[in-house]
Amino acid sequence: MSATAAAPLTRRALLRTAFTAAVLAGTGAALAPVLRARRPRQTLTPAPLAEETYRGRHIAVDVAGVRIDGRPLHVMRRADGSYLSGINHFQSYPTPLELARAAVDELGTTQLAFAAPHHG
C-alpha cells in the first residue's frame, strides 16, 4: 500500500459529513426568502414629507432630516416625542416642520453651515 493512499471512510466521518450537508441545506432554505426579498439600495434622495417656502427660505423635511435652503439642520428627538434643534436648545416643537420654521425665524438672513461641528 502506498503512503498517499486515502484512509478508509469511517462511519463517524460519513455521519459528520451528512450532518454538515444537512445543516447547510437547512440554513440555505431558511435564508432563501430573505435573500430573494432584498432590494438594491436606491441612491435617490427620499421624497420630502413636508416641503415649503417660509419667509423666503426653502424648508424640506424627509426621513433623512430637516434642511433649510439645502443645508442640514441638526434636529434631536426628545423622549416626549417633541423636537429641538441646535439653533435653540431651550424650546421644543411638536413637529420637525414647526421646528424648522422657528429656526428660520431665529436665523434671519444667516445661512446654516454645511457641516455640523463634531461633538466629542
WOSUL-V708399 format. One record per helix or strand of 3 or more residues. SS is the DSSP state (H for helix, E for strand). FROM is the first residue (numbers start at 0). TO is the last residue. If there is no record, write none. Layout:
BEGIN
ss=SS from=FROM to=TO
ss=SS from=FROM to=TO
END
This chain:
BEGIN
ss=H from=10 to=36
ss=E from=49 to=53
ss=E from=56 to=61
ss=E from=64 to=67
ss=E from=70 to=72
ss=E from=74 to=76
ss=E from=82 to=84
ss=H from=95 to=106
END
